[in-house]
Amino acid sequence: MKKIKLLCFDLDDTLWLSKPVIQRAEQVFYAYLTSAAPALVERFSPEALRAHRLDFLKHHPKFAHQISQWRIASLSDALTLCGYKTQSTVIAQEAFAQFIAARQQVTLFPHCEEVIRQLSKTYTLISLTNGNADLSQQPVGQYFHANYQAEHVNAAKPEPALFLKALEIAGCKPEEAIHIGDHAIDDIRGANAVGLLTIQACLKTDSPEPDALADERFNDWRELPIKIEQLVQG
Ligand SMILES: [Mg+2]
């Protein structure tokens, strides 16, 4: 029998489906720009703005793990190109505020909240995301001890930093923790390399093949407590 103290959770495509959330946030972002910066919208389609953002990162690699600052700085740059010299920072910050508010409008997978609530009675829960969803703004966030984004440690999964942060905060060893996430490389391989047990979330209809290194996997949140118990029993 193993002594498990900590459960780490990925967020996007583990607690909720991310694609519709991000699509909606991108729409809100662009709609704001349509009214606040018509000259920018005239020059940049949503796709062109995305291409500009990617190109901006090539020239400013310091933003690689700072996705929020990257979006603000690249938009500010695009606004400047379109003649919004003095207002570029203000417009970029407001556009980002609209985007990030929409980014938090998620719909949890069925049974996720009740299972999280149940697990929080036994384990310390910490969320670890490469994205910029903020779980503390969600009702389900009340069950989590801490929430970390790649931006907080300036390193994204599968690098060890986020996993090590969770272990440090929970005061436990890698073998006393399970990481639960959907992504084969970022979640399963990343956590496995640090020595955590892993459970792969296979919740999307188009989920890829489960990773061979995952210790367990689930495709319905109601199965998760059983999978955890199986790992505890070893
Ligand atoms: Mg994910």
py3Dmol code that shows the C-alpha trace and the ligand (Angstrom):
import py3Dmol

protein = """\
ATOM      1  CA  MET A   1       0.000   0.000   0.000  1.00  0.00           C
ATOM      2  CA  LYS A   2       1.359   3.398  -1.016  1.00  0.00           C
ATOM      3  CA  LYS A   3       1.145   6.567   0.996  1.00  0.00           C
ATOM      4  CA  ILE A   4      -0.313   9.183  -1.368  1.00  0.00           C
ATOM      5  CA  LYS A   5      -0.718  12.734  -0.048  1.00  0.00           C
ATOM      6  CA  LEU A   6      -0.865  14.951  -3.111  1.00  0.00           C
ATOM      7  CA  LEU A   7      -2.930  14.962  -6.294  1.00  0.00           C
ATOM      8  CA  CYS A   8      -1.785  17.386  -9.007  1.00  0.00           C
ATOM      9  CA  PHE A   9      -4.227  18.265 -11.766  1.00  0.00           C
ATOM     10  CA  ASP A  10      -3.709  19.662 -15.227  1.00  0.00           C
ATOM     11  CA  LEU A  11      -6.608  21.978 -16.219  1.00  0.00           C
ATOM     12  CA  ASP A  12      -7.283  22.312 -19.979  1.00  0.00           C
ATOM     13  CA  ASP A  13      -8.818  19.101 -21.349  1.00  0.00           C
ATOM     14  CA  THR A  14      -8.601  17.542 -17.891  1.00  0.00           C
ATOM     15  CA  LEU A  15     -11.165  19.571 -15.881  1.00  0.00           C
ATOM     16  CA  TRP A  16     -12.881  21.019 -18.968  1.00  0.00           C
ATOM     17  CA  LEU A  17     -12.755  20.951 -22.755  1.00  0.00           C
ATOM     18  CA  SER A  18     -10.423  23.773 -23.744  1.00  0.00           C
ATOM     19  CA  LYS A  19     -11.119  24.331 -27.455  1.00  0.00           C
ATOM     20  CA  PRO A  20     -14.536  26.042 -27.150  1.00  0.00           C
ATOM     21  CA  VAL A  21     -13.242  28.208 -24.276  1.00  0.00           C
ATOM     22  CA  ILE A  22     -10.245  29.455 -26.218  1.00  0.00           C
ATOM     23  CA  GLN A  23     -12.270  29.985 -29.401  1.00  0.00           C
ATOM     24  CA  ARG A  24     -14.754  32.103 -27.461  1.00  0.00           C
ATOM     25  CA  ALA A  25     -11.982  34.073 -25.723  1.00  0.00           C
ATOM     26  CA  GLU A  26     -10.336  34.769 -29.103  1.00  0.00           C
ATOM     27  CA  GLN A  27     -13.675  36.024 -30.461  1.00  0.00           C
ATOM     28  CA  VAL A  28     -14.171  38.337 -27.475  1.00  0.00           C
ATOM     29  CA  PHE A  29     -10.580  39.595 -27.860  1.00  0.00           C
ATOM     30  CA  TYR A  30     -11.030  40.403 -31.553  1.00  0.00           C
ATOM     31  CA  ALA A  31     -14.504  41.897 -31.080  1.00  0.00           C
ATOM     32  CA  TYR A  32     -13.071  44.348 -28.558  1.00  0.00           C
ATOM     33  CA  LEU A  33     -10.324  45.314 -31.015  1.00  0.00           C
ATOM     34  CA  THR A  34     -12.906  45.818 -33.764  1.00  0.00           C
ATOM     35  CA  SER A  35     -14.422  48.660 -31.767  1.00  0.00           C
ATOM     36  CA  ALA A  36     -11.299  49.966 -29.978  1.00  0.00           C
ATOM     37  CA  ALA A  37      -8.774  49.762 -32.833  1.00  0.00           C
ATOM     38  CA  PRO A  38     -10.436  49.672 -36.289  1.00  0.00           C
ATOM     39  CA  ALA A  39      -7.162  50.426 -38.085  1.00  0.00           C
ATOM     40  CA  LEU A  40      -5.651  47.289 -36.544  1.00  0.00           C
ATOM     41  CA  VAL A  41      -8.609  45.112 -37.566  1.00  0.00           C
ATOM     42  CA  GLU A  42      -8.377  46.505 -41.085  1.00  0.00           C
ATOM     43  CA  ARG A  43      -4.762  45.375 -41.343  1.00  0.00           C
ATOM     44  CA  PHE A  44      -4.850  42.166 -39.262  1.00  0.00           C
ATOM     45  CA  SER A  45      -7.415  39.394 -39.637  1.00  0.00           C
ATOM     46  CA  PRO A  46      -7.642  37.113 -36.557  1.00  0.00           C
ATOM     47  CA  GLU A  47      -5.279  34.689 -38.356  1.00  0.00           C
ATOM     48  CA  ALA A  48      -2.837  37.460 -39.274  1.00  0.00           C
ATOM     49  CA  LEU A  49      -2.838  38.687 -35.682  1.00  0.00           C
ATOM     50  CA  ARG A  50      -2.035  35.149 -34.501  1.00  0.00           C
ATOM     51  CA  ALA A  51       0.781  34.905 -37.067  1.00  0.00           C
ATOM     52  CA  HIS A  52       2.133  38.249 -35.852  1.00  0.00           C
ATOM     53  CA  ARG A  53       2.034  36.967 -32.256  1.00  0.00           C
ATOM     54  CA  LEU A  54       4.051  33.866 -33.209  1.00  0.00           C
ATOM     55  CA  ASP A  55       6.541  35.947 -35.173  1.00  0.00           C
ATOM     56  CA  PHE A  56       6.875  38.376 -32.243  1.00  0.00           C
ATOM     57  CA  LEU A  57       7.850  35.457 -29.986  1.00  0.00           C
ATOM     58  CA  LYS A  58      10.665  34.472 -32.352  1.00  0.00           C
ATOM     59  CA  HIS A  59      12.190  37.907 -31.795  1.00  0.00           C
ATOM     60  CA  HIS A  60      11.314  38.044 -28.071  1.00  0.00           C
ATOM     61  CA  PRO A  61      11.899  34.510 -26.718  1.00  0.00           C
ATOM     62  CA  LYS A  62      11.751  35.792 -23.113  1.00  0.00           C
ATOM     63  CA  PHE A  63       7.951  35.536 -23.434  1.00  0.00           C
ATOM     64  CA  ALA A  64       8.036  31.779 -24.163  1.00  0.00           C
ATOM     65  CA  HIS A  65       6.588  30.846 -20.739  1.00  0.00           C
ATOM     66  CA  GLN A  66       4.842  34.190 -20.121  1.00  0.00           C
ATOM     67  CA  ILE A  67       1.816  33.708 -22.348  1.00  0.00           C
ATOM     68  CA  SER A  68      -0.206  36.567 -20.872  1.00  0.00           C
ATOM     69  CA  GLN A  69       2.606  39.127 -21.178  1.00  0.00           C
ATOM     70  CA  TRP A  70       3.371  37.742 -24.645  1.00  0.00           C
ATOM     71  CA  ARG A  71      -0.200  38.386 -25.818  1.00  0.00           C
ATOM     72  CA  ILE A  72      -0.161  41.939 -24.392  1.00  0.00           C
ATOM     73  CA  ALA A  73       3.305  42.848 -25.723  1.00  0.00           C
ATOM     74  CA  SER A  74       2.727  41.423 -29.218  1.00  0.00           C
ATOM     75  CA  LEU A  75      -0.638  43.166 -29.513  1.00  0.00           C
ATOM     76  CA  SER A  76       0.898  46.414 -28.329  1.00  0.00           C
ATOM     77  CA  ASP A  77       3.535  45.997 -31.047  1.00  0.00           C
ATOM     78  CA  ALA A  78       0.855  45.368 -33.712  1.00  0.00           C
ATOM     79  CA  LEU A  79      -1.110  48.414 -32.499  1.00  0.00           C
ATOM     80  CA  THR A  80       2.003  50.574 -32.767  1.00  0.00           C
ATOM     81  CA  LEU A  81       2.500  49.354 -36.343  1.00  0.00           C
ATOM     82  CA  CYS A  82      -1.058  50.529 -37.064  1.00  0.00           C
ATOM     83  CA  GLY A  83      -0.470  54.018 -35.701  1.00  0.00           C
ATOM     84  CA  TYR A  84      -1.785  53.604 -32.136  1.00  0.00           C
ATOM     85  CA  LYS A  85       1.423  54.914 -30.663  1.00  0.00           C
ATOM     86  CA  THR A  86       0.461  56.406 -27.299  1.00  0.00           C
ATOM     87  CA  GLN A  87      -2.637  54.259 -26.761  1.00  0.00           C
ATOM     88  CA  SER A  88      -1.129  50.912 -27.747  1.00  0.00           C
ATOM     89  CA  THR A  89      -0.400  49.696 -24.203  1.00  0.00           C
ATOM     90  CA  VAL A  90      -3.782  50.748 -22.815  1.00  0.00           C
ATOM     91  CA  ILE A  91      -5.721  49.115 -25.663  1.00  0.00           C
ATOM     92  CA  ALA A  92      -3.598  45.951 -25.460  1.00  0.00           C
ATOM     93  CA  GLN A  93      -4.145  45.656 -21.725  1.00  0.00           C
ATOM     94  CA  GLU A  94      -7.905  46.129 -22.032  1.00  0.00           C
ATOM     95  CA  ALA A  95      -8.106  43.599 -24.901  1.00  0.00           C
ATOM     96  CA  PHE A  96      -6.220  41.137 -22.726  1.00  0.00           C
ATOM     97  CA  ALA A  97      -8.539  41.818 -19.773  1.00  0.00           C
ATOM     98  CA  GLN A  98     -11.495  40.905 -22.013  1.00  0.00           C
ATOM     99  CA  PHE A  99      -9.693  37.778 -23.264  1.00  0.00           C
ATOM    100  CA  ILE A 100      -8.695  36.511 -19.841  1.00  0.00           C
ATOM    101  CA  ALA A 101     -12.182  37.060 -18.388  1.00  0.00           C
ATOM    102  CA  ALA A 102     -13.632  34.938 -21.216  1.00  0.00           C
ATOM    103  CA  ARG A 103     -10.840  32.374 -20.682  1.00  0.00           C
ATOM    104  CA  GLN A 104     -12.273  31.641 -17.229  1.00  0.00           C
ATOM    105  CA  GLN A 105     -15.763  30.831 -18.584  1.00  0.00           C
ATOM    106  CA  VAL A 106     -15.359  27.064 -18.545  1.00  0.00           C
ATOM    107  CA  THR A 107     -17.800  24.166 -18.356  1.00  0.00           C
ATOM    108  CA  LEU A 108     -16.460  21.369 -16.180  1.00  0.00           C
ATOM    109  CA  PHE A 109     -16.650  17.799 -17.472  1.00  0.00           C
ATOM    110  CA  PRO A 110     -19.634  15.872 -16.051  1.00  0.00           C
ATOM    111  CA  HIS A 111     -19.092  14.772 -12.412  1.00  0.00           C
ATOM    112  CA  CYS A 112     -15.756  16.623 -12.185  1.00  0.00           C
ATOM    113  CA  GLU A 113     -16.787  18.927  -9.340  1.00  0.00           C
ATOM    114  CA  GLU A 114     -18.330  16.230  -7.134  1.00  0.00           C
ATOM    115  CA  VAL A 115     -15.261  13.998  -7.551  1.00  0.00           C
ATOM    116  CA  ILE A 116     -12.869  16.890  -6.826  1.00  0.00           C
ATOM    117  CA  ARG A 117     -14.847  17.740  -3.691  1.00  0.00           C
ATOM    118  CA  GLN A 118     -14.715  14.121  -2.541  1.00  0.00           C
ATOM    119  CA  LEU A 119     -10.955  13.784  -3.239  1.00  0.00           C
ATOM    120  CA  SER A 120     -10.182  17.020  -1.387  1.00  0.00           C
ATOM    121  CA  LYS A 121     -11.313  15.369   1.862  1.00  0.00           C
ATOM    122  CA  THR A 122      -8.442  12.872   1.636  1.00  0.00           C
ATOM    123  CA  TYR A 123      -5.717  14.526  -0.447  1.00  0.00           C
ATOM    124  CA  THR A 124      -4.028  17.883  -0.972  1.00  0.00           C
ATOM    125  CA  LEU A 125      -5.010  19.106  -4.437  1.00  0.00           C
ATOM    126  CA  ILE A 126      -2.820  21.441  -6.531  1.00  0.00           C
ATOM    127  CA  SER A 127      -3.452  22.521 -10.129  1.00  0.00           C
ATOM    128  CA  LEU A 128      -0.559  22.838 -12.605  1.00  0.00           C
ATOM    129  CA  THR A 129      -1.259  24.424 -15.989  1.00  0.00           C
ATOM    130  CA  ASN A 130       0.743  25.625 -18.957  1.00  0.00           C
ATOM    131  CA  GLY A 131      -2.187  27.903 -19.825  1.00  0.00           C
ATOM    132  CA  ASN A 132      -3.529  31.018 -18.120  1.00  0.00           C
ATOM    133  CA  ALA A 133      -6.799  29.720 -16.706  1.00  0.00           C
ATOM    134  CA  ASP A 134      -7.029  30.803 -13.063  1.00  0.00           C
ATOM    135  CA  LEU A 135      -8.724  28.130 -10.993  1.00  0.00           C
ATOM    136  CA  SER A 136      -9.036  30.440  -7.993  1.00  0.00           C
ATOM    137  CA  GLN A 137     -11.761  32.268  -9.961  1.00  0.00           C
ATOM    138  CA  GLN A 138     -13.824  29.070 -10.293  1.00  0.00           C
ATOM    139  CA  PRO A 139     -16.164  27.610  -7.652  1.00  0.00           C
ATOM    140  CA  VAL A 140     -14.229  24.317  -7.917  1.00  0.00           C
ATOM    141  CA  GLY A 141     -11.096  26.259  -6.945  1.00  0.00           C
ATOM    142  CA  GLN A 142     -12.203  26.206  -3.289  1.00  0.00           C
ATOM    143  CA  TYR A 143     -11.104  22.552  -3.093  1.00  0.00           C
ATOM    144  CA  PHE A 144      -7.545  23.287  -4.231  1.00  0.00           C
ATOM    145  CA  HIS A 145      -4.689  24.107  -1.881  1.00  0.00           C
ATOM    146  CA  ALA A 146      -2.771  26.001  -4.586  1.00  0.00           C
ATOM    147  CA  ASN A 147      -2.846  26.777  -8.312  1.00  0.00           C
ATOM    148  CA  TYR A 148       0.268  27.251 -10.416  1.00  0.00           C
ATOM    149  CA  GLN A 149       0.700  28.367 -13.997  1.00  0.00           C
ATOM    150  CA  ALA A 150       3.847  28.027 -16.118  1.00  0.00           C
ATOM    151  CA  GLU A 151       4.065  31.829 -15.857  1.00  0.00           C
ATOM    152  CA  HIS A 152       4.662  31.562 -12.090  1.00  0.00           C
ATOM    153  CA  VAL A 153       7.805  29.445 -12.454  1.00  0.00           C
ATOM    154  CA  ASN A 154       8.802  30.610 -15.954  1.00  0.00           C
ATOM    155  CA  ALA A 155       8.849  27.017 -17.180  1.00  0.00           C
ATOM    156  CA  ALA A 156       6.166  24.873 -18.769  1.00  0.00           C
ATOM    157  CA  LYS A 157       5.460  21.174 -18.331  1.00  0.00           C
ATOM    158  CA  PRO A 158       7.083  18.762 -19.196  1.00  0.00           C
ATOM    159  CA  GLU A 159       9.964  20.637 -17.537  1.00  0.00           C
ATOM    160  CA  PRO A 160      10.211  19.630 -13.856  1.00  0.00           C
ATOM    161  CA  ALA A 161       9.674  23.096 -12.290  1.00  0.00           C
ATOM    162  CA  LEU A 162       5.855  22.987 -11.900  1.00  0.00           C
ATOM    163  CA  PHE A 163       5.904  19.444 -10.503  1.00  0.00           C
ATOM    164  CA  LEU A 164       8.716  20.326  -8.086  1.00  0.00           C
ATOM    165  CA  LYS A 165       6.806  23.426  -6.959  1.00  0.00           C
ATOM    166  CA  ALA A 166       3.752  21.316  -6.093  1.00  0.00           C
ATOM    167  CA  LEU A 167       5.882  18.800  -4.152  1.00  0.00           C
ATOM    168  CA  GLU A 168       7.568  21.634  -2.244  1.00  0.00           C
ATOM    169  CA  ILE A 169       4.268  23.322  -1.331  1.00  0.00           C
ATOM    170  CA  ALA A 170       2.651  20.040  -0.266  1.00  0.00           C
ATOM    171  CA  GLY A 171       5.820  18.961   1.584  1.00  0.00           C
ATOM    172  CA  CYS A 172       5.909  15.521   0.040  1.00  0.00           C
ATOM    173  CA  LYS A 173       8.132  13.217  -1.967  1.00  0.00           C
ATOM    174  CA  PRO A 174       7.505  12.391  -5.648  1.00  0.00           C
ATOM    175  CA  GLU A 175       6.348   8.867  -4.808  1.00  0.00           C
ATOM    176  CA  GLU A 176       3.667  10.349  -2.518  1.00  0.00           C
ATOM    177  CA  ALA A 177       2.033  12.219  -5.410  1.00  0.00           C
ATOM    178  CA  ILE A 178      -0.090  11.432  -8.449  1.00  0.00           C
ATOM    179  CA  HIS A 179      -0.333  13.784 -11.434  1.00  0.00           C
ATOM    180  CA  ILE A 180      -3.551  13.681 -13.463  1.00  0.00           C
ATOM    181  CA  GLY A 181      -3.555  15.198 -16.954  1.00  0.00           C
ATOM    182  CA  ASP A 182      -4.431  14.613 -20.591  1.00  0.00           C
ATOM    183  CA  HIS A 183      -1.181  15.319 -22.419  1.00  0.00           C
ATOM    184  CA  ALA A 184       1.194  12.419 -23.078  1.00  0.00           C
ATOM    185  CA  ILE A 185       4.361  14.528 -23.098  1.00  0.00           C
ATOM    186  CA  ASP A 186       3.561  17.522 -20.879  1.00  0.00           C
ATOM    187  CA  ASP A 187       1.658  15.610 -18.205  1.00  0.00           C
ATOM    188  CA  ILE A 188       2.485  11.918 -18.297  1.00  0.00           C
ATOM    189  CA  ARG A 189       6.122  11.953 -19.434  1.00  0.00           C
ATOM    190  CA  GLY A 190       6.865  15.140 -17.496  1.00  0.00           C
ATOM    191  CA  ALA A 191       5.480  13.897 -14.168  1.00  0.00           C
ATOM    192  CA  ASN A 192       6.912  10.427 -14.677  1.00  0.00           C
ATOM    193  CA  ALA A 193      10.399  11.888 -15.141  1.00  0.00           C
ATOM    194  CA  VAL A 194      10.133  13.610 -11.737  1.00  0.00           C
ATOM    195  CA  GLY A 195       9.004  10.340 -10.121  1.00  0.00           C
ATOM    196  CA  LEU A 196       5.281  10.976  -9.663  1.00  0.00           C
ATOM    197  CA  LEU A 197       2.664   8.363 -10.429  1.00  0.00           C
ATOM    198  CA  THR A 198       0.437   9.367 -13.360  1.00  0.00           C
ATOM    199  CA  ILE A 199      -3.176   9.005 -14.457  1.00  0.00           C
ATOM    200  CA  GLN A 200      -4.034  10.069 -17.993  1.00  0.00           C
ATOM    201  CA  ALA A 201      -7.340  11.863 -18.620  1.00  0.00           C
ATOM    202  CA  CYS A 202      -8.812  10.552 -21.899  1.00  0.00           C
ATOM    203  CA  LEU A 203     -11.970  12.662 -21.915  1.00  0.00           C
ATOM    204  CA  LYS A 204     -12.132  14.103 -25.427  1.00  0.00           C
ATOM    205  CA  THR A 205     -13.919  12.219 -28.176  1.00  0.00           C
ATOM    206  CA  ASP A 206     -10.746  12.674 -30.237  1.00  0.00           C
ATOM    207  CA  SER A 207      -8.337  11.809 -27.419  1.00  0.00           C
ATOM    208  CA  PRO A 208      -5.066  10.378 -28.706  1.00  0.00           C
ATOM    209  CA  GLU A 209      -3.989   6.857 -27.801  1.00  0.00           C
ATOM    210  CA  PRO A 210      -3.201   6.609 -24.080  1.00  0.00           C
ATOM    211  CA  ASP A 211       0.478   6.895 -23.289  1.00  0.00           C
ATOM    212  CA  ALA A 212       2.181   3.608 -22.434  1.00  0.00           C
ATOM    213  CA  LEU A 213       3.930   5.216 -19.443  1.00  0.00           C
ATOM    214  CA  ALA A 214       0.677   6.267 -17.732  1.00  0.00           C
ATOM    215  CA  ASP A 215       0.086   4.209 -14.584  1.00  0.00           C
ATOM    216  CA  GLU A 216      -3.682   4.461 -15.039  1.00  0.00           C
ATOM    217  CA  ARG A 217      -6.169   6.231 -17.316  1.00  0.00           C
ATOM    218  CA  PHE A 218      -9.834   7.256 -17.156  1.00  0.00           C
ATOM    219  CA  ASN A 219     -12.487   8.430 -19.601  1.00  0.00           C
ATOM    220  CA  ASP A 220     -15.223   9.380 -17.132  1.00  0.00           C
ATOM    221  CA  TRP A 221     -14.602  11.454 -14.009  1.00  0.00           C
ATOM    222  CA  ARG A 222     -16.580   8.969 -11.906  1.00  0.00           C
ATOM    223  CA  GLU A 223     -13.808   6.404 -12.550  1.00  0.00           C
ATOM    224  CA  LEU A 224     -11.034   8.566 -11.128  1.00  0.00           C
ATOM    225  CA  PRO A 225     -11.409   7.704  -7.390  1.00  0.00           C
ATOM    226  CA  ILE A 226     -11.249   3.991  -8.269  1.00  0.00           C
ATOM    227  CA  LYS A 227      -8.116   4.497 -10.379  1.00  0.00           C
ATOM    228  CA  ILE A 228      -6.462   6.416  -7.532  1.00  0.00           C
ATOM    229  CA  GLU A 229      -7.404   3.689  -5.076  1.00  0.00           C
ATOM    230  CA  GLN A 230      -5.896   1.063  -7.376  1.00  0.00           C
ATOM    231  CA  LEU A 231      -2.600   2.982  -7.379  1.00  0.00           C
ATOM    232  CA  VAL A 232      -2.718   3.395  -3.594  1.00  0.00           C
ATOM    233  CA  GLN A 233      -3.238  -0.347  -3.185  1.00  0.00           C
ATOM    234  CA  GLY A 234      -0.322  -0.845  -5.589  1.00  0.00           C
TER     235      GLY A 234
END
"""
ligand_1 = """\
1
MG
Mg -4.250 19.674 -20.705
"""
view = py3Dmol.view(width=600, height=400)
view.addModel(protein, "pdb")
view.setStyle({"model": 0}, {"cartoon": {"style": "trace"}})
view.addModel(ligand_1, "xyz")
view.setStyle({"model": 1}, {"stick": {}})
view.zoomTo()
view.show()
